[in-house]
């Protein structure tokens, strides 16, 4: 979780996976590169749906799927790449920690992390954390926590 004293949280209710994807796309259109997005939810909570919206926003035509078994996936857009990590199956990040570390701050890369507890010590404090909680079959409560430095990503989200 974020330990920033200046972090703010925006609460949004999504009524469907389409609305969740559209919300992510809206946020994704504001990505400049170098950002880190941490996704938190239970299994099947909407993390892949959210990532699909981010990828669509950067112009990627790559098929978005959960990297649970591959640990990471790459989605290439027009000007940015999304490196999507899923550490669910790892008790220790091992070499993936170095790959993640090398990507952080790269102006042409957006890093998306699921199940990031195992690499929490590597993740920057200045990141957007998206927590998705199931409130119905397709409905989700989405809490977007962000520092002032990334406020531009969440303006006009509601």
C-alpha positions in Angstrom: 0.0 0.0 0.0 1.0 3.6 -0.4 2.7 5.3 2.5 2.6 8.8 1.1 1.2 11.5 3.4 0.0 13.4 0.4 -1.9 10.6 -1.3 -5.5 11.1 -2.3 -8.1 8.6 -3.1 -10.9 8.8 -5.7 -13.8 6.4 -5.4 -15.7 5.3 -8.4 -18.5 2.7 -8.9 -18.5 0.7 -12.1 -21.6 -1.1 -13.2 -20.0 -3.4 -15.7 -16.7 -4.6 -17.2 -17.2 -2.3 -20.2 -17.5 0.7 -17.8 -14.3 -0.5 -16.0 -12.4 -0.8 -19.3 -13.7 2.7 -20.4 -12.5 4.2 -17.1 -9.0 2.7 -17.6 -9.0 3.9 -21.2 -9.8 7.4 -20.0 -6.9 7.2 -17.5 -4.7 5.6 -20.1 -5.1 8.4 -22.6 -3.3 10.7 -20.1 -0.2 8.4 -19.6 3.0 10.2 -20.5 5.5 7.3 -19.9 7.4 6.5 -16.7 4.3 5.9 -14.6 3.7 2.8 -12.5 0.1 1.5 -12.0 -0.4 -1.0 -9.3 -3.6 -3.1 -9.6 -5.1 -4.8 -6.5 -8.1 -7.1 -6.4 -9.0 -10.7 -5.8 -8.8 -13.2 -8.5 -11.2 -12.3 -11.3 -11.6 -8.8 -9.8 -11.0 -6.9 -13.0 -7.3 -6.3 -13.2 -7.0 -7.7 -16.8 -10.1 -5.7 -17.9 -8.4 -2.5 -16.5 -5.2 -3.3 -18.3 -7.1 -3.9 -21.5 -8.4 -0.3 -21.3 -4.9 1.1 -20.6 -3.5 -0.8 -23.6 -6.3 0.4 -25.9 -5.6 4.0 -24.8 -2.0 3.9 -25.9 -3.1 2.5 -29.3 -2.0 -1.1 -28.7 -3.6 -3.8 -30.8 -2.0 -6.6 -28.8 -4.3 -9.1 -27.2 -4.4 -8.3 -23.5 -4.4 -11.4 -21.2 -3.4 -12.0 -17.6 0.3 -12.8 -17.4 -0.3 -15.1 -14.4 1.6 -18.0 -16.0 4.2 -16.0 -18.0 4.7 -13.3 -15.2 5.0 -10.5 -17.7 3.5 -9.3 -21.0 4.3 -6.4 -23.3 1.8 -4.3 -25.1 3.2 -1.9 -27.7 1.3 1.3 -28.5 2.0 4.2 -30.8 4.4 6.1 -28.5 4.4 4.0 -25.3 4.8 0.4 -24.2 3.0 -1.2 -21.3 5.0 -3.8 -19.4 2.4 -5.8 -17.4 3.6 -7.9 -14.5 1.7 -10.5 -12.5 3.6 -11.8 -9.4 0.7 -13.9 -8.1 2.6 -17.2 -8.4 5.9 -16.0 -7.1 7.0 -16.1 -3.5 10.2 -14.3 -4.6 10.5 -12.1 -7.7 14.0 -13.3 -8.4 15.3 -12.1 -11.8 12.0 -10.4 -12.6 12.8 -7.9 -9.9 15.8 -6.7 -11.9 13.8 -6.5 -15.1 11.1 -4.4 -13.3 13.8 -2.2 -11.7 15.4 -1.5 -15.1 12.0 -0.4 -16.6 11.0 2.0 -13.8 11.3 5.6 -14.9 11.8 4.7 -18.5 10.0 7.6 -20.4 8.8 5.2 -23.1 7.3 2.6 -20.7 4.3 2.3 -18.4 4.7 -0.4 -15.8 1.5 -2.2 -14.6 1.9 -4.5 -11.6 -0.5 -7.1 -10.2 0.1 -8.9 -6.9 3.0 -6.5 -6.2 3.7 -7.3 -2.6 6.7 -9.4 -3.5 8.3 -6.3 -5.2 6.9 -3.6 -3.0 10.4 -2.6 -2.0 11.2 -1.8 -5.7 8.0 0.0 -6.6 8.3 3.8 -6.4 6.1 5.7 -3.9 4.9 7.8 -6.7 2.5 5.4 -8.3 -1.2 5.1 -8.9 -2.8 2.2 -7.0 -6.1 0.9 -8.4 -8.1 -1.3 -6.0 -11.0 -3.1 -7.5 -13.6 -4.7 -5.2 -16.4 -6.8 -6.5 -19.9 -5.4 -5.6 -21.9 -7.6 -8.0 -21.4 -10.0 -11.0 -19.8 -7.3 -13.1 -20.0 -4.3 -10.8 -16.9 -3.0 -9.0 -16.0 -0.4 -6.5 -12.8 1.2 -7.7 -10.5 3.2 -5.4 -7.8 5.1 -7.2 -5.0 6.3 -4.8 -2.5 8.7 -6.3 0.1 11.3 -5.2 0.0 14.9 -6.3 2.7 14.2 -8.9 0.3 11.9 -10.8 -2.9 13.9 -10.3 -3.0 14.6 -14.1 -4.0 10.9 -14.6 -7.2 11.0 -12.6 -8.5 14.5 -13.4 -12.0 14.1 -15.0 -12.2 10.4 -14.2 -15.6 10.5 -12.5 
